[in-house]
Protein backbone atom coordinates (compact mmCIF):
# COMPACT_ATOMS: atom_id res chain seq x y z
CA UNK A 1 0.00 0.00 0.00
CA UNK A 2 1.33 3.42 -0.93
CA UNK A 3 2.16 5.87 1.84
CA UNK A 4 -0.14 8.84 2.34
CA UNK A 5 1.28 12.37 2.40
CA UNK A 6 0.57 14.57 5.40
CA UNK A 7 1.82 18.12 4.92
CA UNK A 8 1.86 18.82 8.64
CA UNK A 9 4.18 15.86 9.21
CA UNK A 10 6.37 16.99 6.31
CA UNK A 11 6.61 20.38 7.98
CA UNK A 12 7.82 18.61 11.14
CA UNK A 13 10.35 16.76 8.99
CA UNK A 14 11.54 20.11 7.62
CA UNK A 15 11.92 21.61 11.08
CA UNK A 16 13.91 18.67 12.42
CA UNK A 17 16.16 18.71 9.34
CA UNK A 18 16.87 22.39 10.00
CA UNK A 19 17.39 22.17 13.77
CA UNK A 20 18.80 18.62 14.13
CA UNK A 21 17.42 18.87 17.65
CA UNK A 22 14.04 17.54 18.80
CA UNK A 23 13.59 20.11 21.55
CA UNK A 24 14.19 23.15 19.33
CA UNK A 25 12.18 21.69 16.41
CA UNK A 26 9.25 20.90 18.72
CA UNK A 27 9.31 24.44 20.08
CA UNK A 28 9.11 25.86 16.56
CA UNK A 29 6.19 23.52 15.81
CA UNK A 30 4.40 24.63 19.00
CA UNK A 31 4.31 21.02 20.22
CA UNK A 32 5.66 19.19 23.19
CA UNK A 33 8.81 17.24 22.50
CA UNK A 34 6.90 13.98 23.05
CA UNK A 35 4.18 14.90 20.53
CA UNK A 36 6.78 16.05 18.03
CA UNK A 37 8.77 12.80 18.37
CA UNK A 38 5.58 10.77 17.84
CA UNK A 39 4.91 12.73 14.64
CA UNK A 40 8.37 11.91 13.25
CA UNK A 41 8.03 8.26 14.32
CA UNK A 42 4.61 8.03 12.67
CA UNK A 43 6.08 9.44 9.46
CA UNK A 44 8.90 6.88 9.48
CA UNK A 45 6.40 4.10 10.12
CA UNK A 46 4.17 5.34 7.30
CA UNK A 47 7.09 5.44 4.86
CA UNK A 48 8.70 2.27 6.20
CA UNK A 49 12.06 4.07 6.23
CA UNK A 50 14.28 5.41 8.99
CA UNK A 51 14.69 9.06 8.16
CA UNK A 52 16.87 10.16 11.09
CA UNK A 53 19.55 8.43 13.14
CA UNK A 54 19.46 9.74 16.65
CA UNK A 55 21.18 9.09 19.92
CA UNK A 56 21.39 10.96 23.19
CA UNK A 57 23.68 13.61 21.70
CA UNK A 58 22.84 14.05 17.99
CA UNK A 59 20.23 13.77 15.25
CA UNK A 60 21.38 13.08 11.69
CA UNK A 61 19.45 12.34 8.47
CA UNK A 62 20.05 8.90 7.00
CA UNK A 63 20.97 8.64 3.28
CA UNK A 64 17.35 7.76 2.49
CA UNK A 65 16.27 10.57 4.82
CA UNK A 66 18.33 13.15 2.93
CA UNK A 67 16.60 12.13 -0.30
CA UNK A 68 13.14 12.30 1.28
CA UNK A 69 13.88 15.62 3.00
CA UNK A 70 14.87 17.18 -0.33
CA UNK A 71 11.66 15.93 -1.98
CA UNK A 72 9.60 17.04 1.02
CA UNK A 73 11.05 20.55 0.83
CA UNK A 74 10.09 20.76 -2.84
CA UNK A 75 6.54 19.62 -2.08
CA UNK A 76 6.22 22.06 0.83
CA UNK A 77 7.44 24.89 -1.39
CA UNK A 78 4.78 24.09 -3.97
CA UNK A 79 2.13 23.87 -1.25
CA UNK A 80 3.12 27.33 -0.01
CA UNK A 81 2.98 28.67 -3.56
CA UNK A 82 -0.50 27.18 -3.94
CA UNK A 83 -1.59 28.73 -0.65
CA UNK A 84 -0.30 32.11 -1.86
CA UNK A 85 -2.14 31.71 -5.17
CA UNK A 86 -5.36 30.83 -3.35
CA UNK A 87 -5.01 33.89 -1.15
CA UNK A 88 -4.29 36.23 -4.05
CA UNK A 89 -7.04 34.70 -6.17
CA UNK A 90 -9.62 34.96 -3.40
CA UNK A 91 -8.65 38.62 -3.00
CA UNK A 92 -8.67 39.17 -6.80
CA UNK A 93 -4.99 40.14 -6.71
CA UNK A 94 -3.68 37.39 -8.99
CA UNK A 95 -4.95 34.99 -11.63
CA UNK A 96 -6.71 35.75 -14.91
CA UNK A 97 -9.90 37.55 -15.83
CA UNK A 98 -11.61 37.08 -19.20
CA UNK A 99 -14.54 39.35 -20.06
CA UNK A 100 -16.10 41.08 -23.04
CA UNK A 101 -17.09 44.61 -23.89
CA UNK A 102 -18.80 46.48 -26.68
CA UNK A 103 -17.29 49.63 -28.19
CA UNK A 104 -19.91 51.70 -26.40
CA UNK A 105 -18.99 50.32 -22.98
CA UNK A 106 -15.32 51.23 -23.29
CA UNK A 107 -16.16 54.91 -22.80
CA UNK A 108 -18.58 54.40 -19.93
CA UNK A 109 -17.93 53.49 -16.27
CA UNK A 110 -15.83 50.50 -17.38
CA UNK A 111 -12.87 52.74 -18.28
CA UNK A 112 -12.43 54.13 -14.75
CA UNK A 113 -13.22 50.75 -13.20
CA UNK A 114 -10.41 49.11 -15.18
CA UNK A 115 -7.93 51.82 -14.20
CA UNK A 116 -8.77 51.32 -10.54
CA UNK A 117 -8.64 47.52 -10.85
CA UNK A 118 -5.12 47.62 -12.30
CA UNK A 119 -4.03 49.97 -9.53
CA UNK A 120 -5.41 47.61 -6.90
CA UNK A 121 -4.33 44.35 -8.55
CA UNK A 122 -1.21 44.92 -10.70
CA UNK A 123 -0.48 41.17 -10.96
CA UNK A 124 -3.93 40.30 -12.30
CA UNK A 125 -3.92 39.26 -15.98
CA UNK A 126 -6.75 40.74 -18.05
CA UNK A 127 -8.07 39.38 -21.35
CA UNK A 128 -10.62 41.80 -22.83
CA UNK A 129 -12.65 40.87 -25.91
CA UNK A 130 -14.08 43.89 -27.72
CA UNK A 131 -16.91 42.79 -30.00
CA UNK A 132 -20.64 43.02 -30.68
CA UNK A 133 -23.33 41.47 -28.50
CA UNK A 134 -23.96 38.30 -30.61
CA UNK A 135 -20.27 37.35 -30.52
CA UNK A 136 -20.01 38.15 -26.83
CA UNK A 137 -23.10 36.07 -26.11
CA UNK A 138 -21.59 33.06 -27.89
CA UNK A 139 -18.35 33.29 -25.93
CA UNK A 140 -20.24 33.77 -22.67
CA UNK A 141 -22.28 30.62 -23.33
CA UNK A 142 -19.04 28.78 -24.11
CA UNK A 143 -17.64 30.17 -20.82
CA UNK A 144 -14.68 31.70 -22.62
CA UNK A 145 -15.58 34.95 -20.83
CA UNK A 146 -17.22 35.44 -17.43
CA UNK A 147 -19.40 38.42 -18.34
CA UNK A 148 -19.68 41.20 -20.87
CA UNK A 149 -20.75 44.83 -20.87
CA UNK A 150 -22.95 45.83 -23.82
CA UNK A 151 -26.53 46.39 -24.92
CA UNK A 152 -28.16 43.04 -24.06
CA UNK A 153 -30.81 43.09 -26.78
CA UNK A 154 -33.16 40.12 -26.55
CA UNK A 155 -31.08 38.57 -23.76
CA UNK A 156 -33.05 40.58 -21.21
CA UNK A 157 -35.95 38.22 -21.89
CA UNK A 158 -33.79 35.07 -21.62
CA UNK A 159 -33.78 33.52 -18.14
CA UNK A 160 -30.38 31.93 -18.80
CA UNK A 161 -28.77 35.34 -18.37
CA UNK A 162 -28.54 37.74 -15.45
CA UNK A 163 -28.79 41.38 -16.51
CA UNK A 164 -27.52 44.31 -14.43
CA UNK A 165 -28.45 47.61 -16.05
CA UNK A 166 -26.04 50.53 -16.20
CA UNK A 167 -26.83 54.20 -16.88
CA UNK A 168 -27.69 54.77 -20.53
CA UNK A 169 -25.20 56.62 -22.74
CA UNK A 170 -26.38 59.80 -24.54
CA UNK A 171 -26.11 59.70 -28.33
CA UNK A 172 -25.71 62.57 -30.74
CA UNK A 173 -25.10 63.28 -34.42
CA UNK A 174 -22.00 64.96 -35.83
CA UNK A 175 -20.79 66.24 -39.20
CA UNK A 176 -17.82 68.05 -40.70
CA UNK A 177 -17.72 71.87 -40.38
CA UNK A 178 -18.30 72.32 -44.16
CA UNK A 179 -21.35 70.05 -44.27
CA UNK A 180 -24.23 71.42 -46.43
CA UNK A 181 -26.54 71.43 -43.41
CA UNK A 182 -24.27 73.95 -41.71
CA UNK A 183 -23.87 76.16 -44.79
CA UNK A 184 -27.57 76.89 -45.21
CA UNK A 185 -29.10 80.12 -43.88
CA UNK A 186 -31.18 78.43 -41.19
CA UNK A 187 -30.22 75.92 -38.50
CA UNK A 188 -30.65 72.29 -39.60
CA UNK A 189 -33.92 70.67 -38.60
CA UNK A 190 -34.44 67.05 -37.52
CA UNK A 191 -36.41 66.26 -40.67
CA UNK A 192 -33.38 67.11 -42.84
CA UNK A 193 -31.14 64.50 -41.22
CA UNK A 194 -32.54 61.40 -43.03
CA UNK A 195 -31.71 62.99 -46.39
CA UNK A 196 -27.99 62.36 -45.79
CA UNK A 197 -26.17 59.05 -45.35
CA UNK A 198 -25.21 58.03 -41.83
CA UNK A 199 -22.11 56.42 -40.42
CA UNK A 200 -22.34 54.41 -37.20
CA UNK A 201 -21.34 51.34 -35.28
CA UNK A 202 -23.95 48.59 -35.07
CA UNK A 203 -27.06 50.11 -33.45
CA UNK A 204 -29.16 48.39 -30.83
CA UNK A 205 -32.78 47.74 -31.70
CA UNK A 206 -34.18 50.01 -29.00
CA UNK A 207 -32.72 53.16 -30.56
CA UNK A 208 -34.20 52.84 -34.05
CA UNK A 209 -37.88 53.63 -33.21
CA UNK A 210 -36.82 56.64 -31.15
CA UNK A 211 -34.67 57.97 -33.99
CA UNK A 212 -37.53 57.64 -36.47
CA UNK A 213 -39.86 59.50 -34.12
CA UNK A 214 -37.36 62.30 -33.37
CA UNK A 215 -36.47 62.81 -37.05
CA UNK A 216 -40.04 62.71 -38.37
CA UNK A 217 -39.59 59.41 -40.23
CA UNK A 218 -42.28 56.83 -40.94
CA UNK A 219 -42.51 53.96 -38.40
CA UNK A 220 -41.11 51.36 -40.80
CA UNK A 221 -38.79 53.63 -42.78
CA UNK A 222 -35.24 52.32 -43.06
CA UNK A 223 -32.57 54.36 -41.34
CA UNK A 224 -30.18 55.85 -43.93
CA UNK A 225 -27.12 54.06 -42.58
CA UNK A 226 -24.56 53.91 -45.38
CA UNK A 227 -21.50 52.89 -43.38
CA UNK A 228 -21.06 50.67 -40.34
CA UNK A 229 -17.67 50.10 -38.80
CA UNK A 230 -16.24 48.95 -35.46
CA UNK A 231 -13.30 51.35 -35.74
CA UNK A 232 -14.30 54.68 -34.24
CA UNK A 233 -11.25 56.51 -35.56
CA UNK A 234 -12.08 55.42 -39.10
CA UNK A 235 -15.69 56.59 -38.68
CA UNK A 236 -14.38 59.95 -37.53
CA UNK A 237 -11.96 60.33 -40.45
CA UNK A 238 -14.55 59.37 -43.06
CA UNK A 239 -17.05 61.83 -41.57
CA UNK A 240 -14.53 64.65 -42.00
CA UNK A 241 -14.16 63.86 -45.70
CA UNK A 242 -17.76 63.24 -46.74
CA UNK A 243 -21.32 64.44 -46.22
CA UNK A 244 -22.00 61.45 -43.97
CA UNK A 245 -23.53 62.17 -40.59
CA UNK A 246 -21.87 60.34 -37.73
CA UNK A 247 -24.17 58.80 -35.14
CA UNK A 248 -22.25 57.93 -32.00
CA UNK A 249 -22.26 58.35 -28.22
CA UNK A 250 -21.31 61.73 -26.77
CA UNK A 251 -18.83 60.41 -24.20
CA UNK A 252 -16.57 59.13 -26.95
CA UNK A 253 -16.41 62.48 -28.74
CA UNK A 254 -16.21 64.46 -25.50
CA UNK A 255 -13.26 62.37 -24.28
CA UNK A 256 -11.17 62.91 -27.44
CA UNK A 257 -9.66 66.37 -27.70
CA UNK A 258 -8.51 65.66 -31.24
CA UNK A 259 -12.13 65.22 -32.36
CA UNK A 260 -13.20 68.81 -31.67
CA UNK A 261 -13.40 69.39 -35.42
CA UNK A 262 -16.62 67.38 -35.47
CA UNK A 263 -19.68 69.62 -35.17
CA UNK A 264 -22.74 68.39 -33.23
CA UNK A 265 -26.08 68.58 -35.03
CA UNK A 266 -29.53 69.25 -33.54
CA UNK A 267 -28.23 70.59 -30.27
CA UNK A 268 -29.97 71.99 -28.33
CA UNK A 269 -33.09 71.31 -30.45
CA UNK A 270 -33.25 67.70 -29.22
CA UNK A 271 -32.95 67.08 -25.46
CA UNK A 272 -30.04 64.82 -24.57
CA UNK A 273 -32.30 62.40 -22.68
CA UNK A 274 -34.33 61.49 -25.77
CA UNK A 275 -31.41 59.88 -27.60
CA UNK A 276 -29.44 57.30 -25.63
CA UNK A 277 -28.14 53.75 -25.83
CA UNK A 278 -28.86 51.23 -23.09
CA UNK A 279 -26.01 49.22 -21.61
CA UNK A 280 -25.81 46.39 -19.06
CA UNK A 281 -23.56 43.80 -17.45
CA UNK A 282 -24.53 40.36 -18.77
CA UNK A 283 -23.53 37.10 -17.07
CA UNK A 284 -24.81 33.53 -16.92
CA UNK A 285 -27.60 33.24 -14.37
CA UNK A 286 -26.38 29.93 -12.89
CA UNK A 287 -22.66 30.73 -12.62
CA UNK A 288 -20.72 32.39 -9.83
CA UNK A 289 -18.19 35.00 -10.85
CA UNK A 290 -14.56 34.53 -9.89
CA UNK A 291 -13.23 36.97 -7.25
CA UNK A 292 -11.45 39.11 -9.91
CA UNK A 293 -14.62 39.25 -12.04
CA UNK A 294 -16.75 40.17 -9.04
CA UNK A 295 -14.32 42.89 -8.02
CA UNK A 296 -14.44 44.44 -11.50
CA UNK A 297 -18.25 44.25 -11.61
CA UNK A 298 -18.41 45.98 -8.22
CA UNK A 299 -16.09 48.72 -9.47
CA UNK A 300 -18.16 49.21 -12.63
CA UNK A 301 -21.32 49.60 -10.55
CA UNK A 302 -19.53 51.97 -8.18
CA UNK A 303 -18.37 54.25 -11.00
CA UNK A 304 -21.79 54.00 -12.66
CA UNK A 305 -23.35 55.39 -9.48
CA UNK A 306 -20.77 58.19 -9.37
CA UNK A 307 -21.28 59.26 -12.97
SULZIHU-V489595 format. One record per residue. N is the residue number from 1. PHI is phi in radians with two decimals (none if undefined). Layout:
# SULZIHU-V489595
<<N | PHI> <N | PHI>>
This chain:
# SULZIHU-V489595
<<1 | none> <2 | -1.26> <3 | -1.27> <4 | -1.53> <5 | -1.88> <6 | -2.00> <7 | -1.11> <8 | -1.13> <9 | -1.19> <10 | -1.13> <11 | -1.12> <12 | -1.10> <13 | -1.05> <14 | -1.09> <15 | -1.12> <16 | -1.21> <17 | -1.12> <18 | -1.36> <19 | -1.58> <20 | 0.88> <21 | -2.71> <22 | -1.11> <23 | -1.12> <24 | -1.19> <25 | -1.13> <26 | -1.12> <27 | -1.09> <28 | -1.17> <29 | -1.51> <30 | 1.04> <31 | -2.23> <32 | -1.24> <33 | -1.10> <34 | -1.12> <35 | -1.14> <36 | -1.15> <37 | -1.07> <38 | -1.09> <39 | -1.11> <40 | -1.15> <41 | -1.10> <42 | -1.12> <43 | -1.16> <44 | -1.11> <45 | -1.15> <46 | -1.08> <47 | -1.42> <48 | 1.22> <49 | -2.44> <50 | -1.38> <51 | -1.65> <52 | -2.21> <53 | -1.63> <54 | -2.43> <55 | -2.40> <56 | -1.19> <57 | -2.04> <58 | -2.61> <59 | -2.28> <60 | -2.37> <61 | -1.17> <62 | -1.35> <63 | -0.97> <64 | -1.13> <65 | -1.10> <66 | -1.06> <67 | -1.12> <68 | -1.17> <69 | -1.09> <70 | -1.07> <71 | -1.17> <72 | -1.13> <73 | -1.10> <74 | -1.10> <75 | -1.12> <76 | -1.13> <77 | -1.09> <78 | -1.19> <79 | -1.11> <80 | -1.16> <81 | -1.07> <82 | -1.12> <83 | -1.09> <84 | -1.11> <85 | -1.08> <86 | -1.09> <87 | -1.10> <88 | -1.15> <89 | -1.17> <90 | -1.13> <91 | -1.74> <92 | 1.07> <93 | -1.73> <94 | -2.67> <95 | 1.83> <96 | -2.29> <97 | -2.29> <98 | -2.00> <99 | -2.60> <100 | -2.09> <101 | -2.71> <102 | -1.51> <103 | -1.05> <104 | -1.01> <105 | -1.17> <106 | -1.15> <107 | -1.84> <108 | -1.71> <109 | -1.11> <110 | -1.07> <111 | -1.02> <112 | -1.19> <113 | -1.11> <114 | -1.18> <115 | -1.06> <116 | -1.19> <117 | -1.08> <118 | -1.18> <119 | -1.19> <120 | -1.36> <121 | -2.28> <122 | -1.14> <123 | -1.57> <124 | -1.30> <125 | -1.58> <126 | -1.97> <127 | -2.17> <128 | -1.92> <129 | -1.79> <130 | -1.69> <131 | -2.80> <132 | -1.64> <133 | -0.94> <134 | -1.03> <135 | -1.18> <136 | -1.13> <137 | -1.07> <138 | -1.04> <139 | -1.24> <140 | -1.19> <141 | -1.11> <142 | -1.40> <143 | 1.05> <144 | -1.44> <145 | -2.29> <146 | -1.56> <147 | -2.84> <148 | -2.49> <149 | -2.05> <150 | -3.02> <151 | -1.23> <152 | -1.37> <153 | 1.03> <154 | -1.26> <155 | -1.14> <156 | -1.15> <157 | -1.73> <158 | -1.77> <159 | -1.20> <160 | -1.28> <161 | -2.07> <162 | -1.81> <163 | -1.96> <164 | -2.08> <165 | -1.31> <166 | -1.97> <167 | -1.01> <168 | -1.21> <169 | -1.78> <170 | -1.09> <171 | -2.03> <172 | -2.54> <173 | -2.05> <174 | -2.33> <175 | -2.57> <176 | -1.33> <177 | -1.06> <178 | -1.66> <179 | -1.13> <180 | -0.94> <181 | -1.14> <182 | -1.59> <183 | -1.64> <184 | -1.35> <185 | -1.32> <186 | -2.10> <187 | -1.05> <188 | -1.12> <189 | -1.84> <190 | -0.98> <191 | -1.23> <192 | -1.44> <193 | -1.05> <194 | -1.14> <195 | -1.34> <196 | -2.02> <197 | -1.21> <198 | -1.91> <199 | -2.06> <200 | -2.92> <201 | -1.39> <202 | -1.06> <203 | -1.60> <204 | -1.37> <205 | -1.13> <206 | -1.21> <207 | -1.43> <208 | -1.04> <209 | -1.08> <210 | -1.18> <211 | -1.11> <212 | -1.06> <213 | -1.17> <214 | -1.12> <215 | -1.67> <216 | 1.21> <217 | -1.60> <218 | -1.22> <219 | -0.96> <220 | -1.85> <221 | -1.20> <222 | -1.23> <223 | -1.21> <224 | -1.40> <225 | -1.41> <226 | -1.80> <227 | -2.56> <228 | -2.10> <229 | -2.76> <230 | -1.55> <231 | -1.75> <232 | -1.16> <233 | -1.13> <234 | -1.16> <235 | -1.04> <236 | -1.06> <237 | -1.12> <238 | -1.19> <239 | -1.15> <240 | -1.22> <241 | -2.11> <242 | -2.75> <243 | -1.59> <244 | -1.09> <245 | -1.81> <246 | -1.58> <247 | -1.84> <248 | -2.71> <249 | -1.47> <250 | -1.12> <251 | -1.09> <252 | -1.17> <253 | -1.18> <254 | -1.14> <255 | -1.52> <256 | -1.95> <257 | -1.10> <258 | -1.32> <259 | -1.76> <260 | -1.16> <261 | -1.34> <262 | -1.47> <263 | -1.87> <264 | -1.24> <265 | -1.82> <266 | 1.09> <267 | -1.97> <268 | -1.72> <269 | -0.99> <270 | -1.88> <271 | -1.02> <272 | -1.02> <273 | -1.25> <274 | -1.47> <275 | -2.17> <276 | -2.69> <277 | -1.99> <278 | -1.35> <279 | -2.57> <280 | -2.68> <281 | -1.59> <282 | -2.05> <283 | -2.45> <284 | -1.22> <285 | -1.19> <286 | -1.88> <287 | -2.17> <288 | -1.53> <289 | -1.31> <290 | -1.17> <291 | -0.94> <292 | -1.09> <293 | -1.14> <294 | -1.15> <295 | -1.13> <296 | -1.15> <297 | -1.04> <298 | -1.08> <299 | -1.19> <300 | -1.05> <301 | -1.15> <302 | -1.08> <303 | -1.24> <304 | -1.15> <305 | -1.22> <306 | -1.40> <307 | -1.38>>
